[in-house]
């Protein structure tokens, strides 16, 4: 009788170990898929960051700023007699 009980316990342990291996493998695959998704998102964000840096560079060029000041804000360079130097 004790031999049968021992065999049953061994079979249960074997079944539990097999289920643990399957669960572990499934979890590893799920985490790998998530890692791949996050890597793809990181790459997409890196590309977007580069594009935004280029756009910022283009908008901050001196000629672009001067053109925007003239056209959008109707600003003009003051004549020399209109310039006042203020000392602290």
C-alpha positions as a Markdown table, in Angstrom:
| # | Residue | x | y | z |
|---|---|---|---|---|
| 1 | Unk | 0.0 | 0.0 | 0.0 |
| 2 | Unk | 2.8 | 2.4 | 0.8 |
| 3 | Unk | 4.4 | 1.7 | -2.5 |
| 4 | Unk | 1.3 | 2.8 | -4.3 |
| 5 | Unk | 1.0 | 6.0 | -2.2 |
| 6 | Unk | 4.7 | 6.8 | -3.0 |
| 7 | Unk | 4.1 | 6.3 | -6.7 |
| 8 | Unk | 1.0 | 8.5 | -6.6 |
| 9 | Unk | 3.0 | 11.2 | -4.9 |
| 10 | Unk | 5.8 | 10.9 | -7.4 |
| 11 | Unk | 3.3 | 11.2 | -10.3 |
| 12 | Unk | 1.7 | 14.3 | -8.7 |
| 13 | Unk | 5.1 | 15.9 | -8.3 |
| 14 | Unk | 5.9 | 15.1 | -11.9 |
| 15 | Unk | 2.6 | 16.6 | -13.1 |
| 16 | Unk | 3.2 | 19.7 | -11.0 |
| 17 | Unk | 6.7 | 20.1 | -12.3 |
| 18 | Unk | 5.4 | 19.7 | -15.9 |
| 19 | Unk | 2.8 | 22.3 | -15.4 |
| 20 | Unk | 5.4 | 24.6 | -13.8 |
| 21 | Unk | 7.6 | 24.2 | -16.9 |
| 22 | Unk | 4.8 | 25.0 | -19.3 |
| 23 | Unk | 3.7 | 28.0 | -17.3 |
| 24 | Unk | 7.3 | 29.2 | -17.0 |
| 25 | Unk | 7.8 | 28.9 | -20.8 |
| 26 | Unk | 4.5 | 30.7 | -21.5 |
| 27 | Unk | 5.5 | 33.5 | -19.2 |
| 28 | Unk | 8.9 | 33.8 | -20.8 |
| 29 | Unk | 7.4 | 34.0 | -24.3 |
| 30 | Unk | 4.8 | 36.6 | -23.1 |
| 31 | Unk | 7.6 | 38.8 | -21.6 |
| 32 | Unk | 9.7 | 38.5 | -24.8 |
| 33 | Unk | 6.7 | 39.6 | -26.9 |
| 34 | Unk | 6.3 | 42.6 | -24.5 |
| 35 | Unk | 10.0 | 43.4 | -24.8 |
| 36 | Unk | 9.8 | 43.3 | -28.6 |
| 37 | Unk | 6.8 | 45.7 | -28.5 |
| 38 | Unk | 8.6 | 48.1 | -26.2 |
| 39 | Unk | 11.7 | 48.0 | -28.3 |
| 40 | Unk | 9.6 | 48.9 | -31.4 |
| 41 | Unk | 7.9 | 51.7 | -29.5 |
| 42 | Unk | 11.3 | 53.0 | -28.4 |
| 43 | Unk | 12.6 | 53.0 | -31.9 |
| 44 | Unk | 9.5 | 54.8 | -33.1 |
| 45 | Unk | 9.9 | 57.5 | -30.4 |
| 46 | Unk | 13.6 | 57.9 | -31.2 |
| 47 | Unk | 12.7 | 58.6 | -34.9 |
| 48 | Unk | 10.0 | 61.0 | -33.8 |
| 49 | Unk | 12.5 | 62.7 | -31.4 |
| 50 | Unk | 15.0 | 63.2 | -34.3 |
| 51 | Unk | 12.3 | 64.7 | -36.5 |
| 52 | Unk | 11.3 | 67.1 | -33.8 |
| 53 | Unk | 14.9 | 68.1 | -33.2 |
| 54 | Unk | 15.3 | 68.9 | -36.9 |
| 55 | Unk | 12.0 | 70.8 | -36.9 |
| 56 | Unk | 13.2 | 72.8 | -33.9 |
| 57 | Unk | 16.5 | 73.5 | -35.6 |
| 58 | Unk | 14.7 | 74.8 | -38.7 |
| 59 | Unk | 12.3 | 77.0 | -36.7 |
| 60 | Unk | 15.1 | 78.6 | -34.6 |
| 61 | Unk | 17.3 | 79.6 | -37.5 |
| 62 | Unk | 18.0 | 83.4 | -37.5 |
| 63 | Unk | 16.4 | 84.1 | -40.9 |
| 64 | Unk | 13.2 | 82.2 | -39.9 |
| 65 | Unk | 12.9 | 84.1 | -36.7 |
| 66 | Unk | 13.5 | 87.4 | -38.4 |
| 67 | Unk | 11.0 | 86.6 | -41.1 |
| 68 | Unk | 8.3 | 85.6 | -38.6 |
| 69 | Unk | 8.9 | 88.9 | -36.7 |
| 70 | Unk | 8.5 | 90.9 | -39.8 |
| 71 | Unk | 5.5 | 89.1 | -41.3 |
| 72 | Unk | 3.5 | 88.0 | -38.3 |
| 73 | Unk | 4.4 | 90.7 | -35.8 |
| 74 | Unk | 5.0 | 93.6 | -38.2 |
| 75 | Unk | 8.3 | 94.3 | -36.4 |
| 76 | Unk | 11.0 | 96.5 | -38.1 |
| 77 | Unk | 14.6 | 97.3 | -37.2 |
| 78 | Unk | 14.7 | 100.7 | -35.5 |
| 79 | Unk | 16.5 | 103.6 | -37.0 |
| 80 | Unk | 19.7 | 104.6 | -35.2 |
| 81 | Unk | 18.0 | 107.8 | -33.8 |
| 82 | Unk | 15.3 | 105.6 | -32.3 |
| 83 | Unk | 17.7 | 103.4 | -30.3 |
| 84 | Unk | 18.2 | 104.3 | -26.6 |
| 85 | Unk | 21.0 | 102.8 | -24.5 |
| 86 | Unk | 20.0 | 102.2 | -20.9 |
| 87 | Unk | 22.8 | 101.8 | -18.3 |
| 88 | Unk | 22.2 | 100.2 | -14.9 |
